[in-house]
Amino acid sequence: MTQLQQLARPVPSKYVKTLQGRGNPEYVAHSTITEILLMVCGPFDFHVTEVVRDQDQKITGCLATLTVDVDGRRTSITEVGDTTGVETDEGGALKNAASDALKRCAMRLGVALHLWARDGYFLYEQLTKSAGGGLSTDGPVSAGTEQSSATGPAATRSSDGGGVAPPVSAEASSLASTSAATSDPCQECGRAETSHAPSCSRRPFPQDNKRNGEQ
């Protein structure tokens, strides 16, 4: 499973909480988001890049950037974080804004994205299908020779549309070689070596007859 798949996996319901007021939205705690990032991606960088204030110089939010490696690709995401509006000091307001910004940055990587998408969430399912889908059975067949799982790994499909040709065994190959080697006509009766005329002196005795006149 890729790191992106792990990040996009819906968070178990026991870690999902409900915020009272403002429509009672569901959310995942800042600590749980941090644990998911650390568990899947390892150490990451997170910096508050700008503090947002209103006209009264009261902190109302912030901009923050998350930088993390996902499946070998370094990604930086900048998001906005909001305060709850009930903080009594700047420290608490900035802390809550930074916490909100981290959640939104992580959401851009798929973490708890299902809470935003709700019934329309499809990312994790699609990533899982893509990872284990393999070749499509209804897609175009490439030219040349194709492996066919229906008749075993040694079967092949010809490029002229002739269908599946079963593998040729060593015994069949040997018989074919013998038949080819003895296909020249008999010099006495003119028939193939494997089907001499009854009067031909080169015709072998039937195996069910016994020699020397014995019955």
LOLUMPA-311489 format. One record per residue: residue in three letters; chain; x, y, z of N, C-alpha, C in turn. Coordinates in steps of 0.001 Angstrom, whole numbers, plus 524288, in hexadecimal, padded with zeros to 5 digits. Each point is the difference from the previous one (the first is absolute). Layout:
N
 resn chain    nx    ny    nz   cax   cay   caz    cx    cy    cz
  ala     A     X     Y     Z     X     Y     Z     X     Y     Z
...
END
This chain:
215
 resn chain    nx    ny    nz   cax   cay   caz    cx    cy    cz
  met     A 8034E 7FB54 80000 7FCB2 804AC 80000 80371 804DE 80000
  thr     A 7FEC8 803A5 7FC91 8030C 804C6 7FFB3 7FEDF 80386 804A9
  gln     A 8036F 803C7 800C5 7FF1E 803C4 80435 7FB16 80339 7FEED
  leu     A 7FF24 80156 7FB17 7FB5C 80305 7FEB7 7FB10 7FCF1 80145
  gln     A 7FFFE 7FAEF 7FEFF 7FB8C 7FCC0 8016F 7FF1A 8001B 805E7
  gln     A 80443 7FF85 802F8 7FF7E 7FFFB 805AD 7FDED 80537 80206
  leu     A 801C8 80438 7FDA2 7FE1F 80524 801A2 7FA43 800BB 7FE9A
  ala     A 7FE65 7FDD6 7FBA0 7FAA0 800B1 7FE22 7FC27 7FC4F 8029D
  arg     A 801F1 7FC2F 802DC 7FC78 7FC4C 8029C 7FC98 802E6 803F5
  pro     A 7FADD 7FF28 7FFE1 7FC8F 802AD 803C5 801A7 7FEEE 805A7
  val     A 7FFE8 8040C 80324 8016D 7FF89 80582 7FBBE 7FCEC 802D0
  pro     A 80164 7FC1B 8032B 7FC0E 7FD01 802EE 7FC6E 80390 8032A
  ser     A 7FB1F 7FE77 8005E 7FC07 8034D 8026D 80131 8014C 805B3
  lys     A 802FD 7FCA9 802A2 8011A 80114 8057E 80390 804BF 800BD
  tyr     A 80298 801B0 7FBD0 8035C 8049B 80047 7FD4B 804E9 7FDDF
  val     A 7FB36 7FF59 7FE22 7FD12 80469 7FDD9 7FC8F 80259 80446
  lys     A 80075 8051D 800AA 7FD07 802B5 8040E 7FC36 803DE 7FD7D
  thr     A 7FC5B 801EF 80328 7FC2C 803C5 7FE1D 800B5 80521 802EF
  leu     A 80080 8042D 7FD04 80098 8052F 8024F 7FAA3 8025C 800EF
  gln     A 7FEF1 80149 804C4 7FAEF 80238 80158 7FF97 80594 7FDFD
  gly     A 7FBAD 8012C 7FD6C 7FF29 8052C 7FDCA 801E7 80052 7FA69
  arg     A 7FE95 80417 7FD55 8018A 80105 7FA93 7FEA8 7FB6D 7FC66
  gly     A 7FB7C 7FD95 800E4 7FE55 7FBAF 7FCB0 801D6 7FAB3 801D6
  asn     A 80275 7FFCA 8049F 801E3 7FB13 80247 80350 7FCD3 7FC23
  pro     A 80411 8025F 7FDDB 80341 7FD1F 7FC3A 80353 7FBDE 802B7
  glu     A 8013D 7FBE9 7FD07 80383 7FBE9 801F5 805A1 80196 7FEE9
  tyr     A 8037B 7FE4E 8036C 8057D 8014E 7FF3D 8036F 7FBDD 80295
  val     A 804FD 80036 7FEA8 803F0 7FC95 80260 803CD 8037F 802E1
  ala     A 80158 7FE8B 804B7 8034C 80348 80350 8055E 800E5 7FD8F
  his     A 8023E 80489 8014E 8053A 80173 7FE2A 803FC 7FBC8 80158
  ser     A 7FF99 7FDC8 80493 803C8 7FBFB 801A6 7FF8E 7FB18 7FCA1
  thr     A 7FB3F 7FE8D 7FE80 7FF3D 7FB5C 7FCB4 80222 800F0 7FA88
  ile     A 7FF23 804B3 7FDE2 80223 8015C 7FADF 805F4 7FFA7 8001A
  thr     A 8024E 801FB 8042F 805B6 7FFDB 8008B 801F6 7FA65 8003D
  glu     A 7FD45 7FCAE 802E2 8018E 7FA82 80062 7FFC5 7FD4E 7FAAF
  ile     A 7FBED 8011B 7FCF6 7FF77 7FD94 7FADA 8047F 801A3 7FC73
  leu     A 80142 80509 80002 8044F 801E0 7FCBC 8052E 7FD87 80197
  leu     A 800F9 7FFBD 80507 804E4 7FDB6 801E5 8003C 7FA24 7FEE8
  met     A 7FBAF 7FD5D 800B5 7FFDF 7FA5A 7FF35 800D5 7FE8F 7FA48
  val     A 7FDA6 802F4 7FC70 80037 7FEB5 7FA70 804CD 80253 7FD53
  cys     A 80136 804F0 80131 8040A 802D1 7FD18 804FF 800F9 8030F
  gly     A 7FFCB 7FF73 80529 8048E 80141 80327 80029 805D6 8013C
  pro     A 80471 801F5 801C9 8007D 8058D 80168 7FE85 8039C 7FB7A
  phe     A 7FDA6 8046B 8015A 7FE69 803C9 7FC08 8011E 8057F 80202
  asp     A 7FFDB 803D0 7FC6F 800CA 80580 80162 7FAC9 802DB 7FFD1
  phe     A 7FF1B 80341 803F7 7FB38 8031C 8002B 8015A 8055B 8022D
  his     A 7FEC5 8040D 7FCF7 80168 80550 80193 7FB65 803B0 7FF32
  val     A 7FF02 8034D 803E4 7FC43 8043D 7FF65 802CA 8045D 7FD08
  thr     A 7FE0F 80154 7FB75 8029E 803CC 7FCA2 7FDB8 80583 80072
  glu     A 7FB38 80056 801D4 7FD93 8052B 80082 7FBA9 7FFD4 80414
  val     A 7FFC0 803F4 8033A 7FBCD 80085 803DB 7FC08 803EA 7FDDE
  val     A 7FB19 7FE86 8001E 7FBCF 8034E 7FDF0 7FD41 802B7 80492
  arg     A 7FF81 80537 7FF7E 7FD6C 80316 80416 7FBA0 80340 7FD9E
  asp     A 7FC40 80156 80338 7FBD3 80370 7FE34 8018E 805B4 800C6
  gln     A 7FC67 8038C 7FF1D 8013C 80590 80069 80147 801BF 80582
  asp     A 7FE75 7FCD9 803CB 8014A 8012E 8056D 804F9 7FD31 801C1
  gln     A 802D1 7FDAF 7FC3D 804D8 7FD23 80103 7FF24 7FAFD 8032F
  lys     A 7FB57 7FE24 7FFE7 7FED6 7FB10 802A1 8011A 7FB87 7FC3B
  ile     A 8029A 7FBF6 801E1 80147 7FB81 7FCAC 7FB07 7FD1A 7FE7D
  thr     A 7FF38 7FF70 7FB01 7FB6E 7FD28 7FE0F 80174 7FB15 7FCE3
  gly     A 80502 7FF62 7FEE8 80199 7FB70 7FD0E 805C2 80020 7FEA5
  cys     A 8019D 7FC7F 7FCB3 8057A 7FFD9 7FE55 80081 7FD0C 7FAEF
  leu     A 80472 8009D 7FD7B 80190 7FCCE 7FB8E 80480 7FC90 801D1
  ala     A 7FFE3 7FB0A 7FE7E 8041D 7FC64 801A3 80139 7FC3F 7FB92
  thr     A 804D3 7FE11 7FFF2 801CF 7FC81 7FBD6 801D7 7FAD3 8024C
  leu     A 7FDFD 7FBCF 7FDC6 80196 7FAB0 8015B 80358 7FDDA 7FB9B
  thr     A 8049F 7FE0C 8014F 80373 7FD8A 7FC2A 800FF 7FA67 801B3
  val     A 7FEE2 7FC51 7FC87 80058 7FA79 8016A 8013F 7FCD2 7FB1B
  asp     A 802A3 7FB91 800C5 80132 7FC6F 7FBB7 7FBCB 7FBC6 7FFB6
  val     A 7FD7F 7FF8B 7FB81 7FBF7 7FC09 7FF29 8016C 7FCC8 7FB3B
  asp     A 80102 7FB09 800D2 80179 7FC72 7FBC0 80497 8020F 7FCD8
  gly     A 803DD 80222 802BF 804BE 801D4 7FD7B 7FF9E 80563 7FD97
  arg     A 7FB93 80291 80096 7FF54 80538 7FDC0 7FF63 803F1 8046B
  arg     A 80361 803E8 80020 7FF93 80420 803F5 7FBAF 803CA 7FE6E
  thr     A 7FC65 800D6 80399 7FB74 8034B 7FEF2 7FF7E 80424 80436
  ser     A 7FF1F 804CB 7FE60 7FF0C 80458 8039A 7FA86 8021F 7FF15
  ile     A 7FD03 8007B 80422 7FA9E 801D7 7FFA7 7FF44 8048E 803C7
  thr     A 7FDF1 8044C 7FE16 7FED9 8048A 80345 7FA1A 80083 80088
  glu     A 7FE39 8007A 804D4 7FA6D 80079 80104 7FF01 80438 8040E
  val     A 7FB17 8017A 80081 7FE5F 803E3 803D1 7FD96 7FD3C 804B6
  gly     A 8011C 80218 8048C 7FDB5 7FDEB 804C5 7FCAC 80429 802A0
  asp     A 7FBB5 7FE63 8024C 7FC5C 803A9 80278 80026 7FF52 805EB
  thr     A 7FEAC 80426 802C5 7FF7A 7FFAC 805B2 7FA63 7FE6E 80152
  thr     A 7FF32 7FE9C 804CC 7FAB2 7FE96 801A3 7FCB5 804D3 8012B
  gly     A 802A1 8045D 800EF 7FD38 804D2 8011E 7FECE 800D5 805B7
  val     A 8015F 7FC56 80347 7FEDB 80084 80599 80500 8002F 80343
  glu     A 8047E 80048 7FD61 804E9 8001C 802DF 8006E 80521 80318
  thr     A 8027B 7FFAC 80463 80095 804A7 8035E 80567 80266 7FFAC
  asp     A 80397 7FD76 7FD35 8054E 80221 7FF76 80218 7FEBA 7FA9F
  glu     A 803F8 802DC 7FE74 8023A 7FF4F 7FAC6 8029F 7FAAF 7FF63
  gly     A 80274 7FE31 80428 802A0 7FAEF 7FFB2 7FC29 7FBA4 7FEB6
  gly     A 7FB8A 8000B 802B1 7FC08 7FC00 7FF09 7FDB4 8007A 7FA8E
  ala     A 7FF3B 804E3 7FE42 7FDCE 800E0 7FACF 803AF 7FE0E 7FBC0
  leu     A 80509 80131 80094 803CD 7FE51 7FC12 8009C 7FA15 8000C
  lys     A 7FFDA 7FDB9 804A6 80085 7FA45 80063 7FB7A 7FD51 7FD39
  asn     A 7FB43 801D2 800F0 7FB72 7FD94 7FD87 80001 800D9 7FA19
  ala     A 801C3 8049B 7FE61 8004E 80112 7FA5E 80401 7FC6F 7FD5F
  ala     A 8047E 7FF37 80283 8040D 7FC8C 7FDE1 7FE11 7FA58 7FFD4
  ser     A 7FD2E 7FE66 8040A 7FDD9 7FAB9 80029 7FC2F 7FF28 7FB84
  asp     A 7FCB6 803E7 7FF06 7FC3A 7FFA0 7FBB5 802CD 7FFDF 7FABD
  ala     A 80423 80317 7FF7C 802FB 80016 7FB18 8028F 7FAB9 7FEEE
  leu     A 8020A 7FD76 80402 80265 7FADE 7FF50 7FBF9 7FC06 7FE1E
  lys     A 7FB5C 80024 80243 7FBE2 7FC5D 7FE57 7FEAC 800CD 7FA3F
  arg     A 7FFCB 804F6 7FE6A 7FE9C 80116 7FA95 8046B 7FE81 7FC41
  cys     A 804CF 800B8 801AC 8046F 7FE3E 7FCCD 7FFDE 7FA14 7FF5A
  ala     A 7FF0D 7FD44 8044F 7FFC4 7FA47 7FFD7 7FB6D 7FE2F 7FCA4
  met     A 7FBB7 802E5 80027 7FB7E 7FEAB 7FCC5 80165 80005 7FA3D
  arg     A 80382 8038C 7FE6D 801AE 80041 7FA86 80318 7FB2D 7FE69
  leu     A 801C1 7FCFD 803CE 802C2 7FB16 7FEFC 7FC61 7FB4B 800A6
  gly     A 7FB14 8010F 80138 7FC31 7FBCA 8008D 7FE97 7FE9E 80594
  val     A 802B6 8023A 803E7 7FEFF 7FE9B 80571 7FAB9 8023A 801BA
  ala     A 7FC7C 7FC85 80197 7FAB7 80179 801BF 7FCF5 802ED 7FBD1
  leu     A 80188 7FF5D 7FB20 7FD45 802A9 7FBBF 7FA57 7FE2C 7FF98
  his     A 7FEF8 7FB42 801C0 7FAA8 7FDEE 7FFB8 7FC22 8032C 80338
  leu     A 801F7 802CC 803FC 7FC85 8033B 8032B 7FE45 804DE 7FD00
  trp     A 80347 801DA 7FC7F 7FE87 80466 7FCA6 7FC81 7FE24 7FB84
  ala     A 80174 7FBA3 7FDA3 7FD26 7FE11 7FB65 7FAE1 7FD56 8016E
  arg     A 7FFC0 7FDC1 8049C 7FB59 7FD27 801D7 7FE8A 7FBA5 7FC34
  asp     A 7FB13 7FFD1 7FE35 7FE40 7FBAE 7FCB1 802A1 7FFF4 7FAAA
  gly     A 80279 80457 7FE90 8028B 80038 7FAE8 805A2 7FE3A 8000D
  tyr     A 801CD 7FDBA 8045A 80583 7FE81 80062 8010C 7FB09 7FCE7
  phe     A 803EA 80030 7FC86 80153 7FB7F 7FCC7 805DE 7FF0E 7FF8E
  leu     A 8033D 80389 80214 805A1 7FFCA 7FF15 8026C 7FADD 801B9
  tyr     A 7FF07 7FE54 804C9 80286 7FB4C 80201 7FE8F 7FB34 7FCCD
  glu     A 7FB12 7FF91 7FEA5 7FE40 7FB84 7FCE4 802A2 7FFE4 7FAAA
  gln     A 8006C 80486 7FD8D 80267 80039 7FAD9 805D7 7FEE0 80036
  leu     A 8029F 801FD 80401 80593 7FEE6 80097 800F0 7FA33 800DB
  thr     A 7FC96 7FD84 80303 80081 7FA6A 8010F 7FF29 7FCD7 7FB0D
  lys     A 7FC16 80177 7FCEB 7FF08 7FD3C 7FB15 8048F 800AF 7FC3C
  ser     A 80212 804B1 7FFC1 8045E 8010F 7FC73 804D0 7FCD7 8017A
  ala     A 800D6 7FF55 80512 804A0 7FD34 801D4 7FFB8 7FA37 7FECB
  gly     A 7FB5A 7FDBB 7FFFE 7FF95 7FA60 7FF2D 7FD0E 7FE76 7FB2E
  gly     A 7FF0D 803C2 7FC76 7FCB3 7FEE7 7FB80 802A4 7FCD3 7FBC7
  gly     A 804EF 80108 7FEE9 802AB 7FD57 7FBBA 7FDD8 801A6 7FABA
  leu     A 80079 7FC93 7FC0B 7FE39 80142 7FABC 7FA1C 7FF7B 7FFAA
  ser     A 7FDA5 80382 7FD17 7FA5D 7FFCF 7FF32 7FEAB 7FBAB 7FC2D
  thr     A 7FBD7 7FCF8 8012D 7FE84 7FBA2 7FCA3 7FD3A 801CA 7FB12
  asp     A 7FDF1 804D3 80006 7FD3D 801C9 7FB66 80323 80400 7FCE7
  gly     A 804ED 80074 8012A 8034A 803B6 7FD32 8020D 7FDA8 7FB00
  pro     A 80283 80324 7FCB5 8021B 7FE11 7FB10 8047E 7FC33 800EC
  val     A 8006C 7FC30 7FC9E 80437 7FC22 80053 80482 801E2 7FCAF
  ser     A 804AD 80002 80232 8048B 801D6 7FD18 80177 7FC1F 7FBC9
  ala     A 802A4 801EA 7FBF5 80194 7FCA9 7FBB1 80433 7FC43 801B6
  gly     A 80088 7FBB7 7FD0F 8040B 7FC32 80145 7FDC2 7FB88 80321
  thr     A 802E5 7FE24 803C2 7FE7A 7FB7F 80311 7FE9C 8019F 8057F
  glu     A 7FBAF 7FDD4 801FE 7FE0F 8016F 80522 7FF72 7FB2B 80362
  gln     A 80179 8006D 804F6 7FF37 7FBB1 80392 7FA35 7FF4D 80100
  ser     A 7FE2D 7FB37 80051 7FA80 7FEF1 80123 7FF9E 7FCE5 804F6
  ser     A 7FD91 80233 803FF 7FF8C 7FD53 80501 7FC0B 7FB9F 7FFBD
  ala     A 7FC94 7FFF9 7FBFA 7FBE7 7FC1D 7FFB9 80228 7FA9B 7FECC
  thr     A 8045A 7FF9A 7FD48 80227 7FAF2 7FE8A 80571 7FF27 80225
  gly     A 80180 80305 803E4 80510 7FF34 8026B 8040B 803AF 7FDEA
  pro     A 8044E 80090 802CE 803FC 803C7 7FE84 802B7 7FED9 7FAE3
  ala     A 7FFCC 7FB0F 7FE3B 802C2 7FEBB 7FB31 7FCA8 800EB 7FB2F
  ala     A 7FAE1 80103 800B8 7FC9F 800F3 7FB86 800E5 80579 7FDF3
  thr     A 7FF3F 8009B 7FAF0 800BB 80527 7FD9E 7FB6A 8013B 7FC8C
  arg     A 7FF38 8051E 7FF14 7FBF5 801BF 7FC6D 802A8 80268 7FB3C
  ser     A 7FE87 7FE2F 7FB63 80286 80200 7FB4B 7FDCE 8054C 7FE9C
  ser     A 80338 8031B 7FD2F 7FE79 8054B 7FE95 7FC4F 80024 7FB5E
  asp     A 7FEF0 7FB7D 7FD7A 7FC81 8000D 7FB7C 7FA65 7FEDF 8017D
  gly     A 7FED7 7FFF3 80526 7FAA6 7FF31 801B8 7FE6B 7FA52 7FFF1
  gly     A 803AF 7FC5F 7FFA2 7FEC4 7FA7E 7FF95 7FE98 7FD71 80518
  gly     A 7FFC8 802D3 8043C 7FEA0 7FDBE 80501 804AF 7FDF4 802DE
  val     A 7FEE9 7FCFC 80424 80423 7FE14 8036D 8021F 7FAE3 7FDFF
  ala     A 8050D 7FFA2 7FF7C 80291 7FB32 7FE57 80242 7FD45 804BB
  pro     A 7FE57 7FB1B 80127 80203 7FD5A 8049C 805BE 7FEC8 7FF71
  pro     A 802B2 7FF55 80457 80596 7FECA 7FFC8 800FC 7FAA9 7FD94
  val     A 8043B 7FF7A 7FD42 80163 7FB14 7FD7D 8038B 7FCE9 803A4
  ser     A 7FE5A 7FB32 80143 80316 7FCC7 8038C 804B9 7FDC4 7FD31
  ala     A 803C1 7FE0B 8030A 804B3 7FDAC 7FDC5 7FEA7 7FB1C 7FCE9
  glu     A 7FC12 7FD03 801E1 7FE77 7FB31 7FD53 7FD8D 8013C 7FABA
  ala     A 7FC92 803E6 7FFF2 7FD8A 80176 7FB13 803FF 8020D 7FC24
  ser     A 803BF 802ED 80202 8041F 8020D 7FC9F 80334 7FBA6 7FDAE
  ser     A 80118 7FBEB 80330 8030F 7FB87 7FE20 7FD06 7FD02 7FBD9
  leu     A 7FAC8 7FF44 800CD 7FCD6 7FD3B 7FC2A 7FFC3 802FD 7FAE3
  ala     A 7FF9A 80516 80079 7FFD8 8032F 7FB48 8050A 7FF6F 7FCE6
  ser     A 8046E 7FFD8 802D8 80513 7FF68 7FD6A 8005F 7FAC3 7FD5A
  thr     A 7FE0B 7FBC3 80286 80031 7FAC2 7FDD2 7FCAC 7FFB1 7FB1A
  ser     A 7FB44 80276 80061 7FC82 7FFEA 7FB7D 80269 802D5 7FB63
  ala     A 80285 80458 8010F 80276 802F9 7FBCB 80478 7FCF2 7FD89
  ala     A 802E1 7FD10 80350 80482 7FD1E 7FE14 7FE65 7FB67 7FC9B
  thr     A 7FB38 7FDB6 800E9 7FE47 7FB59 7FD2F 7FBBD 80140 7FC10
  ser     A 7FF70 804C5 7FE80 7FBBE 8018A 7FC81 80152 7FF16 7FA3F
  asp     A 804DF 7FE77 7FEAD 80161 7FF01 7FA91 7FD45 7FB14 7FE13
  pro     A 7FE3C 7FFC6 7FB17 7FD2B 7FB62 7FE0A 8038C 7FB3D 7FF7C
  cys     A 7FD8C 7FB65 80089 802D8 7FB0D 7FF72 80194 7FF58 7FA47
  gln     A 804C7 7FE3E 7FF03 801F7 7FF63 7FAAE 7FD78 7FB62 7FD39
  glu     A 7FD84 7FC6A 80319 7FDAF 7FB4E 7FDA1 7FA3E 800CD 7FEB9
  cys     A 7FCEA 801DA 803D8 7FA5E 80083 7FF1A 7FE40 8059A 7FF1C
  gly     A 80361 803B5 8010A 7FEB3 80570 7FF0F 7FCFA 8029B 8045F
  arg     A 7FE7D 7FCFD 803FC 7FD2D 80246 80460 803D2 80209 80423
  ala     A 7FDB2 802C0 803B9 80335 801F1 80447 80235 7FB79 80315
  glu     A 80475 800D8 80264 80299 7FBDD 802E9 7FCA2 7FDDE 80468
  thr     A 7FC59 80339 801F8 7FCC9 7FE32 80467 7FB18 7FD2E 7FE3E
  ser     A 7FEF4 7FFB1 7FAC2 7FB3C 7FD55 7FE21 80128 7FD25 7FAD8
  his     A 80359 7FBD4 80039 80168 7FCFC 7FB58 7FB47 7FD1E 7FDDA
  ala     A 80021 7FEE5 7FB02 7FBED 7FCCC 7FD91 80039 7FA81 8024A
  pro     A 7FB74 7FD25 8001C 7FFF6 7FAAA 80247 803DF 7FC51 7FD68
  ser     A 800F9 800A2 7FADC 80393 7FC74 7FD40 805AD 801B7 8003E
  cys     A 80100 8048A 8027E 80550 80209 80021 80361 7FCB1 803A2
  ser     A 8048C 7FE89 7FDFF 80380 7FCB0 80317 80263 802EC 80496
  arg     A 7FFBA 8053D 7FFC9 8024E 8031E 8042B 7FC14 80116 80461
  arg     A 7FB1F 7FE01 7FF42 7FC11 800E5 8040B 8014E 7FCB2 804C5
  pro     A 80017 80246 804CE 80149 7FCF7 804A8 7FB94 7FC5D 80181
  phe     A 80157 7FBB2 802CE 7FC0E 7FC63 801DC 7FC95 802A8 80419
  pro     A 7FAD8 7FECE 7FFF8 7FCA1 8020E 80433 801D3 7FDE0 80531
  gln     A 7FF60 80344 80400 801EC 7FE71 80521 7FCBE 7FBB8 80271
  asp     A 7FB1D 7FF49 7FE29 7FCCB 7FBEF 8027D 800CE 7FABC 7FD83
  asn     A 8031E 7FFAC 7FBB1 80136 7FAED 7FDB2 804FF 7FDDD 8024B
  lys     A 8004A 7FAE5 80057 804AB 7FD87 8020D 80336 7FDB6 7FB8C
  arg     A 80509 80014 800C6 8037B 7FDFE 7FBF9 7FFFF 7FA08 7FFEB
  asn     A 80233 7FDB4 7FB89 800C7 7FA69 7FF52 7FAE3 7FD16 80009
  gly     A 7FB85 8025E 7FE92 7FB0D 7FD37 7FF61 7FD63 7FEC8 80516
  glu     A 801BE 801DD 80466 7FD76 7FEC4 804E3 7FAEB 8031A 80071
  gln     A 7FBBC 7FD5B 8020D 7FAF9 80276 800D2 7FFAC 80234 8056F
END
